[in-house]
């Protein structure tokens, strides 16, 4: 029975542990210091922050527009289904 199956590990994780052990011995299996693994925070310029704010507003606008169009489509489809059920034809407008 495979160790990955026996212990419920993904095989790629097990392989990475084996490779770490082969390369660095027991030390290769030690957890890395969380501080050394964390990425440094990037400092943004004023122009970048302004652009980010503009992009967020634009994204919010587009999400609202998308939601409105979905609602309109649903209403049109609902109306067409009602007309179809009563045997009427939808108007061309």
C-alpha positions as CSV (number, residue, x, y, z in Angstrom):
1,X,0.0,0.0,0.0
2,X,1.3,3.4,-0.9
3,X,2.2,5.8,1.9
4,X,0.2,8.6,0.3
5,X,-2.9,6.3,0.2
6,X,-2.3,4.9,3.7
7,X,-1.9,8.3,5.3
8,X,-4.3,10.3,3.1
9,X,-1.6,12.5,1.5
10,X,-1.4,13.8,-2.0
11,X,1.4,12.0,-3.8
12,X,2.9,15.3,-5.0
13,X,3.2,16.5,-1.4
14,X,4.8,13.2,-0.4
15,X,7.3,13.4,-3.3
16,X,8.2,17.0,-2.3
17,X,8.9,15.7,1.3
18,X,11.1,12.9,0.0
19,X,13.0,15.3,-2.3
20,X,13.5,17.8,0.6
21,X,14.8,14.9,2.8
22,X,17.1,13.7,0.1
23,X,18.5,17.2,-0.5
24,X,18.7,18.5,3.0
25,X,18.2,15.6,5.4
26,X,16.0,16.1,8.5
27,X,16.5,19.9,8.3
28,X,14.7,19.9,4.9
29,X,11.5,18.7,6.5
30,X,11.5,21.4,9.2
31,X,8.8,24.1,8.8
32,X,10.1,27.3,7.4
33,X,10.0,30.4,9.5
34,X,6.7,32.2,8.7
35,X,8.5,35.5,8.7
36,X,11.0,34.5,6.1
37,X,8.2,33.0,3.8
38,X,6.0,36.1,4.0
39,X,6.2,38.5,1.1
40,X,7.3,42.1,1.8
41,X,4.5,44.6,1.5
42,X,4.8,46.8,-1.5
43,X,4.6,50.5,-1.1
44,X,2.4,52.1,-3.8
45,X,2.8,55.6,-5.3
46,X,0.1,58.1,-5.1
47,X,-0.6,57.7,-8.8
48,X,-0.9,53.9,-8.4
49,X,-3.3,54.4,-5.5
50,X,-5.4,56.8,-7.6
51,X,-5.5,54.4,-10.5
52,X,-6.4,51.5,-8.2
53,X,-9.3,53.6,-6.8
54,X,-10.5,54.4,-10.4
55,X,-10.3,50.7,-11.3
56,X,-12.3,49.7,-8.3
57,X,-15.0,52.3,-9.1
58,X,-15.0,51.1,-12.8
59,X,-15.3,47.5,-11.6
60,X,-18.2,48.3,-9.3
61,X,-19.9,50.1,-12.2
62,X,-19.5,47.2,-14.5
63,X,-20.7,44.7,-11.9
64,X,-23.9,46.8,-11.4
65,X,-24.3,47.1,-15.2
66,X,-23.9,43.3,-15.6
67,X,-26.4,42.7,-12.8
68,X,-28.9,45.0,-14.5
69,X,-28.5,43.3,-17.9
70,X,-29.0,39.9,-16.3
71,X,-32.2,41.1,-14.7
72,X,-33.5,42.6,-17.9
73,X,-32.7,39.4,-19.8
74,X,-34.6,37.3,-17.1
75,X,-37.6,39.7,-17.3
76,X,-37.7,39.4,-21.1
77,X,-37.4,35.6,-21.0
78,X,-40.1,35.5,-18.4
79,X,-42.4,37.6,-20.6
80,X,-41.7,35.5,-23.6
81,X,-42.4,32.3,-21.7
82,X,-45.8,33.8,-20.5
83,X,-46.7,34.8,-24.1
84,X,-45.7,31.4,-25.4
85,X,-47.8,29.7,-22.7
86,X,-50.9,31.7,-23.8
87,X,-50.2,31.1,-27.5
88,X,-49.3,34.7,-28.3
89,X,-46.3,35.9,-30.2
90,X,-43.8,38.3,-28.7
91,X,-43.6,41.8,-30.2
92,X,-40.6,42.7,-32.4
93,X,-39.8,45.6,-30.0
